[in-house]
């Protein structure tokens, strides 16, 4: 695979630089994920994409790797293991709704607004490893905004804010309310 990508890049005049060209960790990590997903034996690329759309998102590895780690010179030159989650499709198959207890009714929120669902977010703090893929997904969607910091509530959402800040490799600020 390495040779094929290198030859392709050369034929298309893609220069080797920190931000372009062949990247060993990205290649190996994607190959591992695709190999695991291919075990389902899809009949077509369309079936494969329908079952595993996350593998068609170029930001998918940010669920597994912090931005700092995957963009390092070391990760570019040699394969490095992820620092957030092990390389496995299991990181993408959890459902955040299983981690949050939702109560239905009429609620007056601290903001003064009214709502018909109350989410017990403090329960997220009980399962930091289980929220990791969701916080990493949120962080991967925020990368393009080049944030300097993340701010989150000291209670209930703190673990999510801390995880997002860690993945983005930015400062964390918190609020008391």
N, C-alpha and C positions, 0 to 999 in steps of 0.2 A: 504494500500500500504506500509506504514511504516513497519508494522509487517512482511509482506511478504518479503521485502528486507532484513530486519534484520535477519530473519530466514534463508534466502538464504545465506547471508554473513557468518553467523555462520556455516552453513553446509559446506561451502567452505573455512572455516578457514581464512576469511578476517578479519583482525584486525581493530579495531576502532582507527583511528588516524586522524590528521588534513587533511591528504592527501588521505585517503582511508576509506572505510566503508560507513555507511549511512549519507546522507547529505540532511537535510530537505528542504532547499531552492531549490536545484537542482531538487529534487523530485517533489515538489509542482509546481514549474515553468514549468517543462516539462509536468506535468499532465494537467495544465491549457492550454498549447499550443496544446497538443494532443486532449484534449476535444473540443477545438474550431475547430480544423481541422477535427475531426471526425463528426462534424455536417454535413459535406458534404456527409456522408454515402457512403464511399468507399466500393466496393465489395470485395476487397482483400488487403492484406498488400502491394502487388506489386503496385496496383493502388494508394494506399495511399502514398507510397514512391515516385512514379512518380510525384504525384501532390505536395507533400511537402518534397522534398529532404533535405531542410534545417533542418528538425527535426531529420534527421539521422546523423547529424554532431555534434559531442560532443562539439564543440566550439560555438554552436548556441547561448547559453545564454550570451556569451560575447558581443553580440549586445545589450543586455538589461542591463547587469550588468558590472560595472568596475571590473577588475581583483581583485583589493583590496577588494571590497565589497563581491563578491561571494566566495572568498577564506577565508573570516573571520571566526573566531570561532563562532561568533553570527549567521552567515548565515548557518553554519553547524548544529547548535543546534536548531534554530527556523527559521521559514520563515521570510525573509526580502524582502521588495518590491525592485524592481530594481531602480538603480539610473540614468540610461541613457535613457531608454524608457519604457513605460508601457508594461506589458505582453499582447501581442496581435500579431496575425499573420500579422496584418497590417504593423508591423515594417519590415516585410520581403517581402512585395509585391510591394513596390514602384520601380520605374525605374529611375536610376540616369540620364538617357538620357533626361528625362523630365525636369531636373533641369539645364541642360547645353545647351546653344545655340551653335550649331556647324555651322561654315561657311565653305563652300567648295570653293576651288580655289587653287592658288599657293601662298605659304607663305614662306618667308625667316625668319626662327626662330632666336631668340637671340643667340642660340648656334651656328649658322652658317649653320645648317642643313636646308633642304627644306622639306616642307610637303604639303599635299593637303587638310588637315582639320585643322581649327583653333577652339579651344574650348575656349569659354568665361568663364573661371574659376571664374572670379570675381563675377559672378552671384550666385555662391555657397554660398557666404557670406550673401546673402540676405535671405537665408532659412536655418538657422542653425539646426532647429529641423528636417527638411526634409533630411538633409545630415547625420544626426546622425546614422541611420542604416547602411549606406554605410561606413562611417568612422569606425564604430564599427566592421563591417565585415572585413575591411582591418586590423584593430588592431587584431582581432581574428586570422587572418592568420599570424601575426607577433609574436604572443605570444611565439611560440616554439623557436624563436631566442634570447629570453631573452635580449631584448634591454635595454640599459642604458638611451637612449635619442632618441628623434625624432627631425629631422631638417626639416624645411619647409620654403618656401618663405614668406617674410613679406607681400607681396601682392598676391592676387588671390588664393593661396593654404593655406593661414594662418589658416582659420577656420578648414580645414580638418586636418592639422598637429596638431592643438591644441586639436581637438577631439580625434585623435589617441593617442596623448600623455596622455590625461586624462584617456582614457580607459586602457591604459597599465600602468598607474600610474608611468610615467617616466618624466624626465625633457624635456622641449621644448627649442629648439634653433631655430633661424630664420636667414635667409640670406636676404640681400637687393636685390639681383639679382639672 
